């Protein structure tokens, strides 16, 4: 049903339009196509370069420090990927820093905005992977809701899950079976989950998280997803290890 506009508002709108009148008139419209190719990259303005130089140097100084090294290229994709395994594992690792003992972790593939190349990992690399202001958090779900969550992850074709999870999904994105910590999900049990606040509010169609309880939202720069990843990489480096994450059957697809 259309709403009727009060007569008074009609008068006000007419007066506003009248007040916006101008003596300028459109006398013609033309258009053209502009080819965007590498000629624009080659024609660098020295004035712009000079203006940007101090800012670029400052950014480079903050982003270029090396945190560690990746043993292989780490990319995000579904159903399971190296980066999709690494990030939830990093959230699990961070549990002890916040007096938490999560049963498993979930990180959305959509929140992984870049890959990590084999070799040195810089601060800038981590910022590219996790550019959003997403904070680490811990929540609790009952077993029946965890099962629902796994069905939603299957429907998405997979998300990042920690090493405690083993899922089998069909080609048409339905859950066939799942275990956590080597055991089937107990519908009456409670499960502690490490994730990021964006996901914990039911985003990316993981709406089962909306039923979560006992929230523990971590704060501060170090609790940002990228902050957790930086600390994880540094810890690996301090232990004389390179960052590594491989496909290991966390999410597999069957007929």
N, C-alpha and C positions, 0 to 999 in steps of 0.2 A: 504494500500500500504506500502511495506517495504522500509525503507530509505536505500540508499546505503552508506556504510561507506567509507569515503575518503581514498585513498591509503596511504597517509601520516600517518593517525591515525592508520592504520593497522600496519605500520612499528613501530610506537611508542609503540603500545600495545605489539608487539613481543619482542621489546627491554626490556620492563618492565618485561615481563614474564621471559626473559632470566636472568635479573638481580636478580630475586627472586629465582633462582634455588638454591638447597642445596644438600649436600652430604648425608643427612638423607633420609632413605627410610622406607616406611611402610612394616613391615615384617609379620604382622598378626593382626587380629581383633577378639576380644573375647567380650562376653557380659554375663551378669548374671542378676538375679532379686534380689532385696533387699526388704524384707518385712518391711514396716514402721508401727510399732505398739508402744504401750506404753512403751516398754523397753527403747526407746530412751529418753522418758520423765523422766524415773526413773534414768537414768544414767547421772546425772547432773554434769558438770565439775565445780569443786570448783574454778578453776582458772578463768573461764569465769564468774562465779557468783561474785567473788571478784572484777573483772575488771568492771562489769556492776553495782555494788552496788551504787557508788556515783551518777551515771547517773539516775538509777532507783529511788533513793531517791529524786533527784531533780524534776523528772517528777511527781512523786507521790505528792510532796508538792504543785505543781502547779495545778494538776488535781483533787485532793481530796476535796478541799473546797466545802461545800454544799451550793447550791443557793436557794433551796426550796424543795418542796415535791409534788409528783404527787399523785392525789387522786385515780387513777386507772392506769393500764397498757395502754400505748399509742403506738399503732403500725401503720405502714403505709401500706396500700393496696388499691386496687381499688374495686368498683368505689368510695366508700367513706370510710374514716377511721378516728379514733380519732386523730392520728398524722397528717394525711392529712388535718384535719380541724384546728388543733392547729397552725401549722406553717403559713398558710396564714392569720389567725386571728392575729397572732403576727405581721405580716407585716402591717396589717391594723392599729393595735394599735400604731405602730411606726410612722405612718403618721404625727401625731401631733408634733413629735420630729423634723420633717424636714419641718414644715409649709405646709404640704400636706393634702388634704382631698380626698383620693381615693374613688372611687365608689365600687370597689371590689378588691380582691387580688387573685393571682394565684401562686402556688408553685408546681413544678414538683415532682411526687412521686419518680422518679429515683434519685432525689437529697437528699432523706431522707434515710440515710445509716444504720440506727439502730433504735431500739425502745427505749422508756423510760419505765422502769419498775415502778411498783407501789412503792411508798416510796421516799426516798431521791434522789434529783437530784443534781449531782455534775457537776463541770466544765468539767470533763472528759466525763461524759454522753452526754453533749451537743456537745462536739467535735466529738463524735462518730456519733451522729445524723446528724450533718452538718459539715463534715470535709473539704469541698471544699472552695476555696477562692471566694465565690460568694457574691456579694454585693447587698444590697437593692437598688432598683431603682424605679422610678415612670415614667410612660409613658402615652401617650394619644392615643386612638384608636377611630375611628368613629364607629357608631353603626353597620354599615354593616360589618366592620372588626371584631367587637366584636362577632357578630353572626357567622362569619367564624371561629373565635377562639373557640367558644363553640362547633361547629361542629367538630373541630380538637380534642378538649378535649374528646368529645363523641367517636370519632374514636379510641382514645387511651384507651377507657374503663374507663375514669375518671382520673382526676388529683386533686391536692389539691386546693380547692376554698374556699373563705371566706364565712361567714354566710349570706352575701347579695345575694348569688347566689342560685337559685333553678333550677335544670336541671332534665329532664326526658329523658332517652336514651333507645334505644331498645337493645335486646339481641345481635343483630349483630352490635352494636356500632354506631347507627345513632341517631342524635338528633331529639327528638319529640317536645319538647317545653322547653323554658327557660325564666326565669324572673330575673331581677336584682333590688334589693330593692323593690320587690313586683310588679314591672312593667315590661311589655314586652319591649324588646329592640327597641329603636327608631333608625332607620337606619341613620337618619340625625344628631343625637345628637353626642356629644363627651363624652367619658368616660375616667376617670382617673383610672389607674390601678397600684397597688403596686405589685411588683414581684422581682425576682432576676435577675441580669444582664445576666446570662447564658440563662435564659428563654426569656428575652426581645429581644435577638438577633435571635429568631425563632428556637431555639434548641428543641429537643425532639418532633419534628414534629409540633410544634405550630408556624407555619410559618406566621400566621396572624400578629404576633408581628413585623415582618420585615417592616410593614407599619406604625409603631408607630412614633409619633412626640413628641415634647416638652419633651425630655428626661431630667430626673433629676437623675444623677448617684451620689449616696452617697458614701463618702470615709471615710477611717479610720477603725481601728479595730472594733469599735462599730457598724459600718454599715455592717460588714460581717453578713451573715445569722445567724451564731452562736452567734455573738455579740448581735444581735437583740433578739434572743431567750433568752440569758442570762439576758438581761435587763427586758424582759417580765416576766421571772420567778421571778426575784428579786422584781419587782413591785407587783406581786401577793403575795409574801411572806411579803412584807412591809405592805400590806393591810390585812394581817392575813388570806390569802386564800391559798388553795392548787391549783396546776395546774390541770385543768380538761377539758376534751374535749370529747364529745359524738357524736354518730351518730344521725343526726337530719333531714335527708332527703334532704341534699344538692344535692346529685346525686342519683337518683333512677332509677331502671331498670324495664321497662314494655315490654310487647309483642309488 
